[in-house]
Amino acid sequence: MTSSTSGYTWAGRFSEPVSTLVKRYTASVEFDRRLWRQDIQGSLAHARMLARQNIISADDLADIERGMQTVAEEIESGAFVWSIDLEDVHLNIEKRLTAIIGDAGKRLHTGRSRNDQVATDIRLYLRDAVDAILQLITAFRTALLDLAEQEAATPMPGFTHLQVAQPVTFGHHLLAYFEMFGRDAERFADCRKRTNRLPLGAAALAGTTYPIDRAYVAEQLGFDAVCENSLDAVSDRDFAIEFCAASALLMTHISRLSEELVLWMNPRVGFIRIADRFCTGSSIMPQKKNPDVPELARGKTGRVNGHLMALLTLMKGQPLAYNKDNQEDKEPLFDAVDTVTDTLRIFADMVPGISVQPEAMRAALTQGFATATDLADYLAKKGLPFRDAHEAVGLAVKRAEQLGIDLPQLPLDELQTFSSLIAEDVYAVLTVEGSLAARSHFGGTAPEQVKAAIARARRLLAAC
Protein backbone atom coordinates (compact mmCIF):
# COMPACT_ATOMS: atom_id res chain seq x y z
CA MET A 1 0.00 0.00 0.00
CA THR A 2 1.23 3.49 -0.78
CA SER A 3 -0.28 6.40 1.10
CA SER A 4 0.83 9.59 2.78
CA THR A 5 -0.01 7.79 6.00
CA SER A 6 2.85 5.36 5.42
CA GLY A 7 5.31 7.52 7.34
CA TYR A 8 3.47 6.67 10.55
CA THR A 9 4.25 3.51 12.51
CA TRP A 10 0.53 2.82 12.75
CA ALA A 11 -0.31 3.56 9.07
CA GLY A 12 -1.34 0.07 7.98
CA ARG A 13 -4.90 0.39 9.23
CA PHE A 14 -5.62 3.70 7.49
CA SER A 15 -6.64 4.48 3.90
CA GLU A 16 -6.35 8.27 3.80
CA PRO A 17 -3.81 10.73 5.14
CA VAL A 18 -4.21 12.63 8.38
CA SER A 19 -5.23 16.21 7.70
CA THR A 20 -2.69 18.95 8.27
CA LEU A 21 -4.92 20.52 10.91
CA VAL A 22 -5.20 17.23 12.84
CA LYS A 23 -1.44 16.74 12.64
CA ARG A 24 -0.87 20.13 14.22
CA TYR A 25 -3.61 19.57 16.79
CA THR A 26 -2.46 16.14 17.93
CA ALA A 27 1.32 16.49 17.71
CA SER A 28 3.23 16.91 20.96
CA VAL A 29 6.81 17.01 19.71
CA GLU A 30 7.11 20.77 20.21
CA PHE A 31 6.92 20.31 23.98
CA ASP A 32 7.61 16.64 24.74
CA ARG A 33 10.99 16.64 23.02
CA ARG A 34 12.45 17.81 26.29
CA LEU A 35 12.03 14.15 27.31
CA TRP A 36 14.62 12.98 24.78
CA ARG A 37 17.27 12.05 27.35
CA GLN A 38 14.79 10.00 29.35
CA ASP A 39 13.42 8.43 26.16
CA ILE A 40 16.87 7.27 25.11
CA GLN A 41 17.68 6.13 28.65
CA GLY A 42 14.50 4.07 28.84
CA SER A 43 14.94 2.65 25.35
CA LEU A 44 18.46 1.48 26.07
CA ALA A 45 17.36 -0.26 29.27
CA HIS A 46 14.51 -1.90 27.36
CA ALA A 47 16.87 -3.02 24.56
CA ARG A 48 19.33 -4.53 27.04
CA MET A 49 16.52 -6.45 28.65
CA LEU A 50 15.30 -7.71 25.25
CA ALA A 51 18.80 -8.95 24.43
CA ARG A 52 19.22 -10.51 27.86
CA GLN A 53 15.94 -12.38 27.34
CA ASN A 54 17.00 -13.45 23.81
CA ILE A 55 14.12 -11.51 22.29
CA ILE A 56 16.55 -9.54 20.11
CA SER A 57 20.11 -10.48 19.19
CA ALA A 58 23.31 -9.20 20.70
CA ASP A 59 24.11 -7.63 17.33
CA ASP A 60 20.80 -5.76 17.39
CA LEU A 61 21.59 -4.46 20.85
CA ALA A 62 25.02 -3.29 19.75
CA ASP A 63 23.48 -1.48 16.78
CA ILE A 64 20.84 0.12 18.98
CA GLU A 65 23.43 1.34 21.47
CA ARG A 66 25.60 2.72 18.69
CA GLY A 67 22.67 4.37 16.95
CA MET A 68 21.33 5.92 20.14
CA GLN A 69 24.74 7.42 20.81
CA THR A 70 24.58 9.10 17.40
CA VAL A 71 21.02 10.31 18.00
CA ALA A 72 21.99 11.78 21.38
CA GLU A 73 24.97 13.57 19.84
CA GLU A 74 22.79 15.02 17.08
CA ILE A 75 20.21 16.30 19.57
CA GLU A 76 22.89 17.77 21.81
CA SER A 77 24.51 19.58 18.90
CA GLY A 78 21.24 20.85 17.44
CA ALA A 79 21.68 18.87 14.22
CA PHE A 80 18.67 16.63 14.88
CA VAL A 81 15.65 17.47 12.73
CA TRP A 82 12.39 17.27 14.68
CA SER A 83 9.31 16.50 12.57
CA ILE A 84 5.70 17.26 13.42
CA ASP A 85 4.73 14.47 11.02
CA LEU A 86 6.23 12.02 13.53
CA GLU A 87 3.96 13.33 16.29
CA ASP A 88 6.13 13.01 19.36
CA VAL A 89 9.59 12.58 20.82
CA HIS A 90 9.33 8.79 20.76
CA LEU A 91 8.63 8.37 17.05
CA ASN A 92 11.11 11.07 16.07
CA ILE A 93 13.91 9.26 17.87
CA GLU A 94 12.82 5.83 16.66
CA LYS A 95 12.61 7.00 13.03
CA ARG A 96 16.09 8.53 13.14
CA LEU A 97 17.50 5.46 14.89
CA THR A 98 16.07 3.23 12.16
CA ALA A 99 17.54 5.46 9.48
CA ILE A 100 20.96 5.04 11.07
CA ILE A 101 20.97 1.31 11.91
CA GLY A 102 18.21 -0.24 9.80
CA ASP A 103 15.98 -3.10 10.97
CA ALA A 104 17.50 -3.29 14.44
CA GLY A 105 15.86 0.08 15.10
CA LYS A 106 12.48 -1.39 14.17
CA ARG A 107 12.97 -4.22 16.67
CA LEU A 108 13.50 -1.85 19.59
CA HIS A 109 9.78 -1.39 20.12
CA THR A 110 9.21 -5.11 20.63
CA GLY A 111 7.27 -5.75 23.82
CA ARG A 112 6.37 -2.16 24.58
CA SER A 113 3.91 0.58 23.57
CA ARG A 114 4.13 4.32 23.46
CA ASN A 115 1.69 4.19 26.38
CA ASP A 116 4.14 2.59 28.81
CA GLN A 117 7.08 4.31 27.09
CA VAL A 118 5.79 7.83 27.73
CA ALA A 119 4.74 6.95 31.28
CA THR A 120 8.30 5.77 31.91
CA ASP A 121 9.83 8.87 30.33
CA ILE A 122 7.71 11.23 32.43
CA ARG A 123 8.56 9.40 35.64
CA LEU A 124 12.28 9.51 34.83
CA TYR A 125 12.02 13.21 33.97
CA LEU A 126 10.05 14.07 37.09
CA ARG A 127 12.40 12.07 39.32
CA ASP A 128 15.31 14.14 37.99
CA ALA A 129 13.31 17.34 38.45
CA VAL A 130 12.45 16.49 42.06
CA ASP A 131 16.08 15.76 42.86
CA ALA A 132 17.10 19.15 41.45
CA ILE A 133 14.29 20.93 43.30
CA LEU A 134 15.27 19.32 46.61
CA GLN A 135 18.79 20.66 46.19
CA LEU A 136 17.42 24.13 45.41
CA ILE A 137 15.16 24.04 48.49
CA THR A 138 18.21 23.22 50.60
CA ALA A 139 20.14 26.15 49.09
CA PHE A 140 17.20 28.48 49.71
CA ARG A 141 16.73 27.29 53.29
CA THR A 142 20.45 27.76 53.89
CA ALA A 143 20.18 31.36 52.69
CA LEU A 144 17.25 31.92 55.06
CA LEU A 145 19.27 30.45 57.93
CA ASP A 146 22.26 32.66 57.20
CA LEU A 147 20.12 35.80 57.29
CA ALA A 148 18.25 34.56 60.38
CA GLU A 149 21.56 34.03 62.18
CA GLN A 150 22.67 37.57 61.37
CA GLU A 151 19.41 38.95 62.73
CA ALA A 152 18.75 36.46 65.54
CA ALA A 153 18.38 39.26 68.12
CA THR A 154 16.96 42.02 65.89
CA PRO A 155 13.56 43.05 67.31
CA MET A 156 10.62 43.60 64.99
CA PRO A 157 6.86 43.65 65.43
CA GLY A 158 5.06 40.37 65.10
CA PHE A 159 1.69 40.86 63.46
CA THR A 160 -1.77 39.39 63.59
CA HIS A 161 -4.42 40.83 61.29
CA LEU A 162 -1.51 42.93 59.96
CA GLN A 163 -1.63 44.87 63.23
CA VAL A 164 1.25 45.08 65.69
CA ALA A 165 0.84 42.18 68.11
CA GLN A 166 3.98 41.28 70.09
CA PRO A 167 7.74 41.68 69.68
CA VAL A 168 9.58 38.92 67.85
CA THR A 169 13.01 38.84 66.28
CA PHE A 170 13.58 39.01 62.55
CA GLY A 171 15.57 35.80 62.84
CA HIS A 172 12.59 34.06 64.44
CA HIS A 173 10.33 35.37 61.68
CA LEU A 174 12.60 33.94 58.97
CA LEU A 175 12.72 30.60 60.75
CA ALA A 176 8.96 30.31 60.22
CA TYR A 177 9.66 30.21 56.48
CA PHE A 178 12.48 27.75 57.06
CA GLU A 179 9.89 25.42 58.60
CA MET A 180 7.44 25.91 55.73
CA PHE A 181 10.02 25.05 53.10
CA GLY A 182 11.11 22.08 55.18
CA ARG A 183 7.60 20.67 54.87
CA ASP A 184 7.79 21.37 51.14
CA ALA A 185 10.98 19.32 50.92
CA GLU A 186 9.26 16.46 52.73
CA ARG A 187 6.35 16.57 50.29
CA PHE A 188 8.61 16.50 47.23
CA ALA A 189 10.64 13.63 48.70
CA ASP A 190 7.41 11.74 49.40
CA CYS A 191 6.16 12.41 45.86
CA ARG A 192 9.43 11.01 44.53
CA LYS A 193 8.74 7.66 46.19
CA ARG A 194 5.52 7.17 44.23
CA THR A 195 7.04 8.58 41.06
CA ASN A 196 9.95 6.14 41.17
CA ARG A 197 8.01 3.07 40.03
CA LEU A 198 8.46 1.49 36.61
CA PRO A 199 5.48 1.30 34.23
CA LEU A 200 7.48 -0.13 31.29
CA GLY A 201 6.33 -3.65 30.46
CA ALA A 202 2.65 -2.78 30.75
CA ALA A 203 2.74 -2.23 26.97
CA ALA A 204 -0.50 -0.70 25.63
CA LEU A 205 -2.60 -1.73 28.63
CA ALA A 206 -2.58 -5.51 29.12
CA GLY A 207 1.10 -6.42 29.26
CA THR A 208 2.98 -8.30 26.53
CA THR A 209 3.30 -11.85 25.22
CA TYR A 210 7.12 -11.62 25.23
CA PRO A 211 9.11 -13.08 28.16
CA ILE A 212 10.25 -9.71 29.49
CA ASP A 213 12.05 -9.04 32.78
CA ARG A 214 10.58 -5.86 34.26
CA ALA A 215 12.61 -6.10 37.46
CA TYR A 216 15.82 -6.02 35.41
CA VAL A 217 14.66 -2.85 33.60
CA ALA A 218 13.70 -1.27 36.91
CA GLU A 219 17.15 -2.00 38.28
CA GLN A 220 18.81 -0.57 35.15
CA LEU A 221 16.83 2.67 35.46
CA GLY A 222 17.09 3.04 39.24
CA PHE A 223 13.40 2.54 39.96
CA ASP A 224 12.50 1.41 43.46
CA ALA A 225 9.61 -0.78 42.35
CA VAL A 226 7.53 -1.94 39.39
CA CYS A 227 3.94 -0.80 38.77
CA GLU A 228 1.98 -3.95 39.55
CA ASN A 229 -1.13 -3.50 37.40
CA SER A 230 -0.71 -2.91 33.67
CA LEU A 231 -3.92 -0.88 33.32
CA ASP A 232 -2.94 1.43 36.15
CA ALA A 233 0.67 1.63 34.98
CA VAL A 234 -0.18 3.32 31.66
CA SER A 235 -3.04 5.50 32.89
CA ASP A 236 -1.76 6.70 36.27
CA ARG A 237 -0.85 10.37 36.52
CA ASP A 238 -1.26 10.66 40.30
CA PHE A 239 2.45 11.29 40.65
CA ALA A 240 2.23 14.32 38.33
CA ILE A 241 -0.75 15.66 40.27
CA GLU A 242 1.12 15.13 43.54
CA PHE A 243 4.08 17.01 42.13
CA CYS A 244 1.88 19.94 41.12
CA ALA A 245 0.19 19.90 44.54
CA ALA A 246 3.59 20.06 46.26
CA SER A 247 4.60 22.80 43.83
CA ALA A 248 1.45 24.79 44.52
CA LEU A 249 2.08 24.64 48.27
CA LEU A 250 5.71 25.64 47.85
CA MET A 251 4.71 28.56 45.63
CA THR A 252 2.07 29.56 48.19
CA HIS A 253 4.84 29.81 50.78
CA ILE A 254 6.96 31.77 48.30
CA SER A 255 4.00 34.06 47.72
CA ARG A 256 3.51 34.70 51.45
CA LEU A 257 7.17 35.61 51.80
CA SER A 258 6.95 37.74 48.67
CA GLU A 259 4.00 39.66 50.07
CA GLU A 260 5.97 40.45 53.19
CA LEU A 261 9.04 41.49 51.22
CA VAL A 262 6.90 43.87 49.16
CA LEU A 263 5.35 45.34 52.31
CA TRP A 264 8.63 45.56 54.20
CA MET A 265 10.35 47.30 51.29
CA ASN A 266 7.66 50.00 51.06
CA PRO A 267 9.18 53.29 52.35
CA ARG A 268 6.26 53.68 54.75
CA VAL A 269 7.45 50.51 56.45
CA GLY A 270 11.13 50.41 55.49
CA PHE A 271 12.06 47.21 57.32
CA ILE A 272 14.33 45.95 54.55
CA ARG A 273 16.09 46.84 51.33
CA ILE A 274 16.48 44.43 48.45
CA ALA A 275 19.63 44.57 46.36
CA ASP A 276 19.26 46.59 43.17
CA ARG A 277 19.93 43.59 40.92
CA PHE A 278 16.59 42.12 41.95
CA CYS A 279 14.60 45.30 41.37
CA THR A 280 13.61 47.51 38.46
CA GLY A 281 12.76 51.15 37.93
CA SER A 282 9.93 53.03 36.30
CA SER A 283 9.83 54.29 32.73
CA ILE A 284 8.33 57.58 33.93
CA MET A 285 9.08 57.96 37.67
CA PRO A 286 12.85 58.20 38.23
CA GLN A 287 12.64 57.68 41.99
CA LYS A 288 11.03 54.24 41.80
CA LYS A 289 12.69 51.00 42.92
CA ASN A 290 10.19 48.22 42.38
CA PRO A 291 10.44 44.75 44.00
CA ASP A 292 9.67 42.97 40.75
CA VAL A 293 11.06 39.55 41.72
CA PRO A 294 8.77 39.00 44.73
CA GLU A 295 5.85 40.57 42.89
CA LEU A 296 6.29 38.25 39.91
CA ALA A 297 6.75 35.21 42.16
CA ARG A 298 3.49 36.15 43.86
CA GLY A 299 1.85 36.20 40.44
CA LYS A 300 3.42 32.94 39.28
CA THR A 301 1.84 31.20 42.26
CA GLY A 302 -1.53 31.50 40.54
CA ARG A 303 0.00 29.96 37.43
CA VAL A 304 1.19 26.88 39.32
CA ASN A 305 -2.10 26.58 41.19
CA GLY A 306 -3.76 26.57 37.78
CA HIS A 307 -1.58 23.70 36.61
CA LEU A 308 -2.72 21.64 39.59
CA MET A 309 -6.36 22.29 38.73
CA ALA A 310 -5.67 21.52 35.06
CA LEU A 311 -4.27 18.08 35.88
CA LEU A 312 -7.04 17.25 38.33
CA THR A 313 -9.62 18.22 35.74
CA LEU A 314 -7.74 16.33 33.01
CA MET A 315 -7.92 13.06 34.95
CA LYS A 316 -11.33 13.27 36.55
CA GLY A 317 -13.37 11.84 33.66
CA GLN A 318 -10.99 9.34 32.11
CA PRO A 319 -11.97 5.68 31.93
CA LEU A 320 -9.20 3.08 32.00
CA ALA A 321 -6.75 2.81 30.44
CA TYR A 322 -4.69 5.28 28.36
CA ASN A 323 -6.48 8.11 26.54
CA LYS A 324 -5.17 10.83 24.25
CA ASP A 325 -6.26 13.31 26.94
CA ASN A 326 -3.08 12.37 28.77
CA GLN A 327 -1.01 14.22 26.20
CA GLU A 328 -2.26 17.33 27.98
CA ASP A 329 -0.42 16.37 31.18
CA LYS A 330 2.98 17.50 29.94
CA GLU A 331 2.73 21.24 29.37
CA PRO A 332 1.29 22.00 32.83
CA LEU A 333 3.79 19.64 34.44
CA PHE A 334 6.77 21.03 32.53
CA ASP A 335 5.80 24.61 33.29
CA ALA A 336 5.34 23.80 36.98
CA VAL A 337 8.84 22.29 37.03
CA ASP A 338 10.32 25.32 35.27
CA THR A 339 8.50 27.85 37.44
CA VAL A 340 9.41 26.22 40.76
CA THR A 341 13.01 25.65 39.66
CA ASP A 342 13.54 29.22 38.46
CA THR A 343 11.79 30.73 41.49
CA LEU A 344 13.83 28.77 44.02
CA ARG A 345 17.05 29.55 42.21
CA ILE A 346 16.42 33.31 42.18
CA PHE A 347 15.14 33.44 45.77
CA ALA A 348 18.21 31.57 47.05
CA ASP A 349 20.25 34.28 45.32
CA MET A 350 18.05 37.16 46.45
CA VAL A 351 17.85 36.45 50.19
CA PRO A 352 21.55 37.23 50.82
CA GLY A 353 20.92 40.55 49.08
CA ILE A 354 18.38 41.62 51.71
CA SER A 355 19.63 44.27 54.11
CA VAL A 356 17.68 44.77 57.32
CA GLN A 357 16.83 48.21 58.72
CA PRO A 358 16.66 47.58 62.49
CA GLU A 359 15.84 51.21 63.37
CA ALA A 360 12.64 51.09 61.33
CA MET A 361 11.65 47.80 62.96
CA ARG A 362 12.22 49.18 66.45
CA ALA A 363 10.32 52.35 65.64
CA ALA A 364 7.35 50.26 64.51
CA LEU A 365 7.38 48.47 67.86
CA THR A 366 6.59 51.76 69.60
CA GLN A 367 3.44 52.32 67.52
CA GLY A 368 1.25 49.40 68.45
CA PHE A 369 1.61 48.77 72.22
CA ALA A 370 3.54 45.60 71.44
CA THR A 371 4.27 44.76 75.09
CA ALA A 372 0.65 45.00 76.29
CA THR A 373 0.38 41.22 76.65
CA ASP A 374 3.56 41.24 78.74
CA LEU A 375 1.89 43.67 81.15
CA ALA A 376 -1.17 41.39 81.38
CA ASP A 377 1.10 38.39 82.07
CA TYR A 378 2.95 40.46 84.71
CA LEU A 379 -0.31 41.14 86.57
CA ALA A 380 -1.49 37.53 86.23
CA LYS A 381 1.78 36.29 87.72
CA LYS A 382 1.14 38.59 90.69
CA GLY A 383 -2.20 36.92 91.32
CA LEU A 384 -4.71 38.92 89.30
CA PRO A 385 -6.98 36.67 87.21
CA PHE A 386 -5.91 36.96 83.58
CA ARG A 387 -9.27 38.26 82.39
CA ASP A 388 -9.09 41.06 84.98
CA ALA A 389 -5.49 41.72 83.99
CA HIS A 390 -6.56 41.88 80.34
CA GLU A 391 -9.19 44.50 81.18
CA ALA A 392 -6.78 46.58 83.25
CA VAL A 393 -4.18 46.62 80.50
CA GLY A 394 -6.84 47.54 77.95
CA LEU A 395 -7.61 50.63 80.02
CA ALA A 396 -3.91 51.44 80.27
CA VAL A 397 -3.54 51.16 76.49
CA LYS A 398 -6.53 53.43 76.03
CA ARG A 399 -4.92 56.04 78.28
CA ALA A 400 -1.54 55.80 76.51
CA GLU A 401 -3.31 56.19 73.20
CA GLN A 402 -5.04 59.35 74.43
CA LEU A 403 -1.67 60.77 75.46
CA GLY A 404 0.01 59.70 72.21
CA ILE A 405 2.69 57.65 73.97
CA ASP A 406 3.68 54.00 74.33
CA LEU A 407 2.99 51.93 77.46
CA PRO A 408 6.55 52.10 78.85
CA GLN A 409 6.27 55.90 78.77
CA LEU A 410 3.35 55.99 81.22
CA PRO A 411 4.54 57.15 84.66
CA LEU A 412 4.42 54.59 87.46
CA ASP A 413 1.74 56.42 89.41
CA GLU A 414 -0.47 56.47 86.31
CA LEU A 415 0.07 52.76 85.70
CA GLN A 416 -0.83 52.03 89.31
CA THR A 417 -4.27 53.59 88.80
CA PHE A 418 -5.09 50.54 86.71
CA SER A 419 -3.82 48.03 89.29
CA SER A 420 -2.22 48.36 92.69
CA LEU A 421 -0.11 45.28 91.88
CA ILE A 422 2.05 47.30 89.50
CA ALA A 423 5.47 48.20 90.93
CA GLU A 424 8.78 49.63 89.71
CA ASP A 425 9.81 46.28 88.24
CA VAL A 426 7.10 46.64 85.60
CA TYR A 427 9.40 48.63 83.31
CA ALA A 428 11.70 45.67 82.81
CA VAL A 429 8.66 43.76 81.55
CA LEU A 430 7.54 46.55 79.23
CA THR A 431 10.81 46.77 77.30
CA VAL A 432 11.15 45.02 73.96
CA GLU A 433 14.24 43.14 75.17
CA GLY A 434 12.38 42.03 78.30
CA SER A 435 9.46 40.80 76.22
CA LEU A 436 11.73 38.80 73.94
CA ALA A 437 13.82 37.33 76.73
CA ALA A 438 10.70 36.20 78.59
CA ARG A 439 9.81 33.81 75.77
CA SER A 440 12.78 31.54 76.25
CA HIS A 441 11.32 28.12 75.56
CA PHE A 442 11.59 25.64 72.70
CA GLY A 443 10.12 27.36 69.65
CA GLY A 444 10.01 30.76 71.34
CA THR A 445 11.31 34.06 70.02
CA ALA A 446 13.98 34.74 72.67
CA PRO A 447 17.30 35.34 70.89
CA GLU A 448 18.96 32.42 72.67
CA GLN A 449 16.16 30.13 71.49
CA VAL A 450 16.44 31.48 67.94
CA LYS A 451 20.18 30.72 67.95
CA ALA A 452 19.49 27.22 69.29
CA ALA A 453 16.89 26.67 66.56
CA ILE A 454 19.37 27.78 63.91
CA ALA A 455 21.96 25.33 65.24
CA ARG A 456 19.40 22.51 65.08
CA ALA A 457 18.44 23.56 61.56
CA ARG A 458 22.05 23.49 60.36
CA ARG A 459 22.50 19.99 61.74
CA LEU A 460 19.31 18.95 59.96
CA LEU A 461 20.46 20.30 56.62
CA ALA A 462 23.90 18.75 57.02
CA ALA A 463 22.24 15.36 57.43
CA CYS A 464 20.18 15.72 54.24
N, C-alpha and C positions, 0 to 999 in steps of 0.2 A: 504494500500500500504506500502511496506517496501522497502526502498532505502536509500543509504547513503546521499541523499538530505534531509532526514526527520528531521535532526537536525536544519534545517533552518525554520524560521517562514513562509517563502514563498514557501515551498517545494512542496505543493500539485500539482502545475501546471507542475512539471518537472519529467521526466522519467529516467534521468541518472545523476550521480553525477557531481558536478563541479570539474574540473581538479585541481590538486594541484597547478599548475602554475597560473591558473586564481584566485584561492583563495588568493595566495600571492600577485598577481597583484592588486586585487580589495579591499583587506582588508585595513582598516584604523585604526584598534585598536591600533597599535603601536604608533600612534601619537595623535589620538583623545581621548584616554583615559584620557588625562589631563582635559577633560570636565566632568569628573564623578560627581563632586560636583554640577555643573550646571544641569546635567542630572537628578540627584536625586531631586534637588530643583524644577525643572520644572515638574517632574513626580508627586511629592507630591501635588503641586498646582493643577495639572490636576485631580488627584484622588479626592481631596477635592471638586473640582467643580463637578465631576461626582456624588459624594455622595450627594452633596447639591441639584443636579438636579434629584435625585432619579434614576440615570442611573446605578449606582452600589449601593450595600447595605452599611449600616453603618459598618457591620461586615467586609465586603471586605476592606473598607477604613482602619479600625483598623489593619487588617492583613497587608495591604500594608505599612502603617506607621511603624509597628513593623519590617517587613521584610527589609524595606529600612534602618532602623537604623542598622540592622545587616550587611547589605551590606556595608554601609558606614564604619562601624567599621572594617570590613575585609579589605577594601581597604586601610584605614588609617594604619592598622597594617602590611600590606604587605602580608596577608594571602590569599587575593583574587587571583584566578587563571584566568588570561586573556587568551582567546582562539581566535586564528586567524580564526578558523572555524566559529565563531560567528560574524565575519566581523568587528564590530565596538563597540564603547562604549555602545551604546543603547541596542543592543541585548545581550551583555555580562551581563549587569546589569539586564535586564529583565529575562534572563534565570536563573540567580542565585536567583533572587527574587522568581521566580516560583518554584524553587527547595526548597526554604525555606517555602513558604506559600501555595503552591498549586494553585488551579484554580483562586484564587483572583489575583494572579500575571498575569494570562493570560487576565484578564478583564481590567487591567490597560491601555492597548493600545486602548480601546474603544474610538472612536471619534477622533483619531489622527493618524498621519502617521510619519514615520521617517523623512519625508520631512519638516514638520512644527516643529517636535521635534528638529532636528539638528539646524534649523534656530533659534529656541528659545535658545538652549544651547549656540550657538556662540554669540548671542546678550548678554546673561547674562555674559558670560566669558569676552567679550570685554568691557562691561560696568564696570566690576570689574577692568579690566586692565587699563582703562582710569582713573578711580578714583585713582588708585595707581600711575600712571604716573603723574597726576596733583599734587599729593603730592610731588613727587620727583622733579618736575620742581620747585615747591616752595622752596624746600630745596636747590636746586642748585642756584636759583636766590638769595636766602638769602646769600649763600656763596659768590657770586659775589658782592653783596652789601657790605658785611663785608670787603672784600678786597678793594673795591672801596673807602670805607670810610677811611680806613687806608692810602690810597694813593691819596686822593682827591686833594692834591696840589702838587703831584710829577710830574715835567715836563718830557715829553717824546716827541719825534718827532711824529707828525701825518704824515701819508704817503698817497700819491696817486701815482699810477704806481710803488709802492714799492720804491719810491724816497722820500727823506725828503721834506715835504710840509710846514707845519706850526706847531708851538708848541701846544700841547694839554696836558692834565694831564692823568696819567695812570688811575685815577678814572673815568674820562670822557670816556676813551676808554672802560673800562669794562662796563660802563652803556649802551654802544651801544649793547653789548651782552645781558644785562638785558632786553632791549627793544625787541630784537629778540625772546628771550625765552618767553617773555610775549605774543607775538603774537602766539607763538606755543601753549601756554596754552589756549588761546582763541579758536584756531582751534580744539584742543582736546575736549574742553568743548562743542563746537558746534557740533562736530562729535557725542558726547555722546547723544545729543538730538535726532538725527535721528536713533541712535542705540537703544535707549530705547523705542522701540515700539514692541508690542507683535505679533508674527506671529502664535502662537499656536491657533488652531481652524480652520486654513486653510486646515488641513488634507493633503491629497496628492497634491491637487491643486484646488479642487472645493468646499471645505467646507465639512460639514458632515450632515448626516440626523438626528443626535441626537440633543436634545434640550440643547445645551451647553450654557454656560454663559462666554463669552470671557472677558467681563469687570471685572468679579469677579477674573478670573485667572490673569489678568493684575494687579489688585489691590494687589493680594497675592504676586506677584513677583516684585512689585515696578516699573512696566512699566508706563510711562507717557501716553501712548496711545496704540491703537490696530491698526495693519495693516489692512487697509480697503478693500483691494482686495486680494482674496485668491491666485490668480495666482502670483501676485507680491510678496505676503508674503513669499512664499516658494522659489522663484527664485531670490529675491533681494540680492545682495551682495554689493550694493553701500556703505553701512556703513563700510564694511571691506576695500574697496578701499579708502574711505575717511580717515580711520585710517592710512593706509599705506602712503597716500599722506601727512598727517600731520606728520607722523613719518619720511618720507623722508626729509621734510623741516627742522624738528628739527635736524636730523642728519647732514644736510647740514650746519646748524649753528654751530653744534658741530665741524664739519670738518673745518670750517673757523677758529674757535678759536684754534683748534688743530694745524692747519698750523702755526698760529702765535706763539703758545707756542713752537713749534719745532724751528722756526726761532729765537725767543727771547732767547732760551736756548743755541743756538749755541755759542761757545766761541768767535767767531768773532763779535757777537752782544752783548751777555752777559747781556741782560736786566733783566732776571729772573733766578732763580734756582727752580727746582722742587724737592720736598722731595724724598729722596732715595727710599722710599717704593713704589714709582710709576715709578721707572726706573729700568733698568737692565744693566748688563755689557756685555763685549765681551768675547767669549771663547778664543780669541787669543791676544787681545789688552787690557792690564790691565788698561790703563788709561781711557777707555771708560765709559761714563755714558749716556745711550741711553734713550730718552723720549718715551718708548714703548707704554704707555697708550694713549697719543694723536696720535701717529702714527697709532696704531691699530684702534682707533676710526675713524680716517680719512679713513682707509681702509673699516671699517664696514659700512660706509656711502654708498658705492657702493653696498653692500649687500642689504641694505634696499631699495635703489632705485630700485634694481632688483626685489624685492618683489612687489613693486608697479606696475612695468611693467608686471610682471607675472600675477597679478590679473586682470589688464586691458585686457591683451591678453586672459586670461581665459574666460572672460565674453563677449568678443566682438562678438562672433559668435553663442551665445546660443539662440535658440528659446525658447519661453515660454512652459512649466514652468520649473520644476526641471529637471536637467540632471546630470548624474554621474560625468560629468566634475567638478561639484561643490565640489566634494571631495578634489580636488586639491587646494581649497581655504585655507585649514587649516595650512599646513606646512609653507607657506610664512607668513601667518598672525601670527602664533605662534612665528616664529623666529623674526619677526618684533617686537612683544611685548617683547620678551626676550632681544633682542639687545638694544632697547631703554631703557628698565628698567635697565639693567646692566650698560649701558653707563652713564645714569643720576646718578645712585647711586655712581659710582666710581668718576665721575667728581665733584659731591657735596663734596666728601671726599678729592679730590685732590686739589681743589682750595685753601682751607686754608693752604695747604702745599707749596704754591708758595711764595717764598721770592723775593722781588723786589730789584734790584741793581740800585739805583737812580744815582750813579756816571756815570755808563755806559750810561744811558738814556740822561743825561745832556751832556756828551761828544759827543754823536751822534748828538745832536742839533747844535753843532758848526761845523758840517761837511757838512751841506747842505743849508746854508743861509736861515734858517727857518724863519727869521723875515723880509725877503725881501718884503712880501706883506704888512707888517706893515709900512715899509718905503714908499711904494706906497700910502697907505691910508693917511699917514702923509702929503705927498705932495698934495694929492687931497683935503684934508681938508684945506690946505692953499691956495687953488684956482687953482692949476694946473689941467687941465683936466686929468682924470684917465689914458687915453691911453698915454698921454705924460709922466705922472708919471711912468707908467709901463715901458716905454722905458728908462727913466732916471735911474731907479733902475736896469734894465737889464744891462746897461753900468757899473753901480757901482758894480754889482755882478761880471761882467767880470773882472773888475780891481782887486777886492779882490781875485778872483780865480788866477789871474796872480801872485799876491803877496803871495799866500798861506795862507791867513788869512780870518777871518769871517768879515761880514759887520760891527759889532760894533767896530772892531779893526782899521777900516779906520780912519785916522785923520780927524778932522772937515774940514780943508782947502781942503783936497782931496775930501770929500763928496760934498763940495760946488761947485766943478767943474762940478758936474752933475746937480745941480740946486741951484740957488741963494736963494731959499726959505728955504734951510736947515740951521738950527740954532743949538745952543748948546742943546736945549731941545730934539733934535733928539735921543740922546743916551738913554733917558728914554723909547722911543718907541722901540728901537732896542734890549732891554733886553728881555730875555725869560719871566720874571715875568711881564714886561710891556705888552708884547703881550698877555699873558694869561688874565691879569686883564682887558684888553680892550674889551674882549669878554664877558662882563657881561650882558647877556640877557637870557631870557628863552631858555633853550636848548644849551646855550653856554658853553665853556670850562673853563671859569673863576672859580677858586676854590670855590668862594662863591656860584656860580650857581650849581656846582657839588654837594656841600653839601645840597643845597636846593632840588636838584633832588633826592638825596638819602633819604632825609626826606619824600618826596612825595612817593617814592617807598616803604618805610617801612610802611607808612599808607595804601598803596594799598594792600600790602601783608597781613597786619593785618586784612583787611576787607574780604580777600578771605575765 
